[in-house]
Amino acid sequence: MSPVLSVLDLAPIAPGQTARESFAASVALAQAAERSGYRRVWYAEHHNMASIASSATSVLIGHVAEHTSTIRLGAGGIMLPNHSPLVIAEQFGTLGTLFPDRIDLGLGRAPGSDQQTMVALRRDPMSADSFPQDVLELQAYLSGKAVQGVRSVPRPEGVVPLYILGSSLFGAQLAAQLGLPYAFASHFAPDSLHQAVALYRERFQPSEQLAEPYVIAGANVFAAEDHDEAEAQRTVAYRARTRAMLSQGRAGANFTDAEIDAFLASPRGRGLAGMTRYTAVGTPAEVRAYLADFATDAQADELILAHHAHDVADRVRSIELTANAMTAVA
């Protein structure tokens, strides 16, 4: 049985592109995912990164929701230690009121930024320690309960389900303890995937939201009609990713392709390249075979796929080809 498919849209701002163009691309990708039968599209909270446009994650979700009809949309994720649980409950209560039964809320505990940006966010360096309690407080607000006499308004129509995101054993343990779905960030942090999923499934305790464990695993995809074209798209995209990381998110670093390739071949660069270990690249049949094996190996009920091609048209086509290939064997 084929896994459920979803999309992780990193809302990239390519060199020479504006944030407005990035938002238009996000709409186009979500519409393509909706047409192609994907379950959901998620956006991640990042800050102080000139190459990523999803810093105001809830605002972007609302914008895309206005331009789609049925697909679920959500955060993958909101970095909860950056915010008070009440503020996030108000934002997602509003989204859940405007778009009932279409909004998801994935939660992480990383800062999603550098140290200076963390200070600018007024984030207490110790705030991650209260992440489990903050999740429970947020859950209470969204269910209409008062916390120390305070209620979140508006309360969403329907349910805004919570998901725990992680790339380590901490998130797996918390998701299991709270009986929540667990999404592992294997698209960029693959090392602990199998250990975390095994721990989550072993320790899962049923909850009001979820009766059985549910695992979402991330992977990267470059699908094209021609294998060499897909490989070329991967080369361009991963060079751009490396440039952005080497320049700490600032646009305009003047590294040549040869310099980027030499770095990626170095010991430090191989470590960076290893972050995208789980990447499906090639024709629809090749991508289908890779993702089917990956889902089985990761014990994943759902795959959330980041389509990274530089051109929006190629990303849209990758979304379509992947869905068609996976549906053909469902």
Backbone hydrogen bonds, N-H to C=O, Kabsch-Sander energy under -0.5 kcal/mol:
donor,donor_aa,acceptor,acceptor_aa,energy
4,V,301,D,-2.0
6,S,303,L,-2.3
7,V,40,R,-2.6
8,L,305,L,-2.3
9,D,7,V,-0.6
9,D,42,W,-2.5
10,L,8,L,-0.7
13,I,51,S,-2.3
14,A,12,P,-0.7
17,Q,14,A,-2.6
22,S,18,T,-1.7
23,F,19,A,-2.4
24,A,20,R,-2.1
25,A,21,E,-2.0
26,S,22,S,-2.1
27,V,23,F,-2.0
28,A,24,A,-2.2
29,L,25,A,-2.6
30,A,26,S,-2.3
31,Q,27,V,-2.5
32,A,28,A,-2.1
33,A,29,L,-2.5
34,E,30,A,-2.5
35,R,31,Q,-2.4
36,S,32,A,-1.9
37,G,33,A,-0.6
37,G,34,E,-1.0
38,Y,33,A,-2.4
39,R,5,L,-3.2
41,V,72,R,-2.0
42,W,7,V,-2.5
43,Y,74,G,-1.9
45,E,77,G,-2.2
46,H,44,A,-0.7
47,H,112,G,-1.9
50,A,48,N,-0.5
50,A,249,G,-1.5
52,I,49,M,-1.8
53,A,11,A,-2.7
57,T,55,S,-1.4
59,V,56,A,-0.6
60,L,56,A,-2.0
61,I,57,T,-2.3
62,G,58,S,-2.0
63,H,59,V,-2.1
64,V,60,L,-2.5
65,A,61,I,-2.5
66,E,62,G,-1.6
67,H,63,H,-0.6
67,H,64,V,-1.1
68,T,65,A,-1.1
72,R,39,R,-1.7
73,L,102,R,-3.4
74,G,41,V,-1.9
75,A,104,D,-1.0
76,G,43,Y,-3.0
78,I,106,G,-2.8
80,L,78,I,-1.4
80,L,108,G,-1.6
82,N,79,M,-2.4
83,H,80,L,-2.3
88,I,84,S,-1.7
89,A,85,P,-2.5
90,E,86,L,-2.4
91,Q,87,V,-2.3
92,F,88,I,-2.7
93,G,89,A,-2.1
94,T,90,E,-1.9
95,L,91,Q,-2.2
96,G,92,F,-2.4
97,T,93,G,-1.3
98,L,94,T,-2.4
99,F,95,L,-2.7
101,D,157,E,-0.8
102,R,99,F,-1.4
104,D,73,L,-2.3
105,L,161,P,-2.0
106,G,75,A,-1.8
107,L,163,Y,-2.6
108,G,78,I,-2.7
118,M,114,D,-2.2
119,V,115,Q,-1.8
120,A,116,Q,-2.0
121,L,117,T,-1.9
122,R,119,V,-2.0
123,R,118,M,-2.2
124,D,122,R,-0.5
127,S,124,D,-2.6
129,D,126,M,-1.7
130,S,127,S,-1.3
131,F,128,A,-1.6
134,D,130,S,-2.7
135,V,131,F,-2.4
136,L,132,P,-1.8
137,E,133,Q,-2.2
138,L,134,D,-2.6
139,Q,135,V,-2.5
140,A,136,L,-2.0
141,Y,137,E,-2.2
142,L,138,L,-2.4
143,S,139,Q,-1.2
144,G,141,Y,-1.7
145,K,140,A,-2.4
147,V,150,V,-2.9
148,Q,146,A,-0.6
150,V,147,V,-1.3
158,G,156,P,-0.5
163,Y,105,L,-2.0
164,I,181,P,-2.5
165,L,107,L,-2.9
165,L,163,Y,-0.6
166,G,183,A,-1.9
172,A,168,S,-1.0
173,Q,169,L,-2.5
174,L,170,F,-2.4
175,A,171,G,-2.8
176,A,172,A,-2.0
177,Q,173,Q,-2.4
178,L,174,L,-2.6
179,G,175,A,-0.9
180,L,175,A,-2.4
182,Y,214,Y,-2.6
183,A,164,I,-2.7
184,F,182,Y,-0.5
184,F,216,I,-2.9
185,A,166,G,-2.6
186,S,184,F,-1.9
188,F,185,A,-1.6
189,A,185,A,-2.1
193,L,190,P,-1.6
196,A,192,S,-2.8
197,V,193,L,-2.5
198,A,194,H,-2.2
199,L,195,Q,-2.1
200,Y,196,A,-2.6
201,R,197,V,-2.6
202,E,198,A,-2.1
203,R,199,L,-2.1
204,F,200,Y,-0.9
205,Q,176,A,-2.2
207,S,210,L,-3.1
216,I,182,Y,-2.7
217,A,302,E,-2.3
218,G,184,F,-1.6
219,A,304,I,-1.7
220,N,278,Y,-2.5
221,V,306,A,-2.3
222,F,280,A,-2.6
224,A,282,G,-2.0
230,A,226,D,-2.0
231,E,227,H,-2.4
232,A,228,D,-2.3
233,Q,229,E,-2.3
234,R,230,A,-2.1
235,T,231,E,-2.3
236,V,232,A,-2.3
237,A,233,Q,-2.5
238,Y,234,R,-2.8
239,R,235,T,-1.8
240,A,236,V,-2.0
241,R,237,A,-2.3
242,T,238,Y,-2.0
243,R,239,R,-2.5
244,A,240,A,-2.3
245,M,241,R,-2.2
246,L,242,T,-2.6
247,S,243,R,-1.9
248,Q,245,M,-1.2
249,G,244,A,-3.7
250,R,247,S,-1.6
253,A,250,R,-0.6
255,F,253,A,-0.6
260,I,256,T,-2.4
261,D,257,D,-2.8
262,A,258,A,-2.3
263,F,259,E,-2.3
264,L,260,I,-2.5
265,A,261,D,-1.2
266,S,262,A,-0.5
266,S,263,F,-1.5
269,G,263,F,-0.6
270,R,266,S,-2.8
271,G,267,P,-1.4
272,L,268,R,-1.6
273,A,269,G,-3.0
274,G,270,R,-1.9
275,M,272,L,-1.3
276,T,273,A,-1.4
277,R,274,G,-1.4
278,Y,186,S,-0.5
279,T,277,R,-1.5
280,A,220,N,-3.2
281,V,279,T,-0.5
282,G,222,F,-2.2
287,V,283,T,-2.8
288,R,284,P,-2.7
289,A,285,A,-2.2
290,Y,286,E,-2.2
291,L,287,V,-2.8
292,A,288,R,-2.4
293,D,289,A,-2.0
294,F,290,Y,-2.6
295,A,291,L,-2.7
296,T,292,A,-1.8
297,D,293,D,-2.8
298,A,294,F,-2.7
299,Q,295,A,-0.5
299,Q,296,T,-0.8
300,A,295,A,-2.3
301,D,215,V,-1.7
302,E,215,V,-1.7
303,L,4,V,-2.9
304,I,217,A,-2.1
305,L,6,S,-2.7
305,L,303,L,-0.6
306,A,219,A,-2.6
307,H,305,L,-0.7
308,H,221,V,-1.1
308,H,306,A,-0.7
315,R,311,D,-2.0
316,V,312,V,-2.8
317,R,313,A,-2.2
318,S,314,D,-2.2
319,I,315,R,-2.3
320,E,316,V,-2.2
321,L,317,R,-3.0
322,T,318,S,-2.3
323,A,319,I,-2.0
324,N,320,E,-2.5
325,A,321,L,-2.3
326,M,322,T,-2.5
327,T,323,A,-2.6
328,A,324,N,-1.5
329,V,325,A,-0.5
329,V,326,M,-0.9
330,A,327,T,-1.3
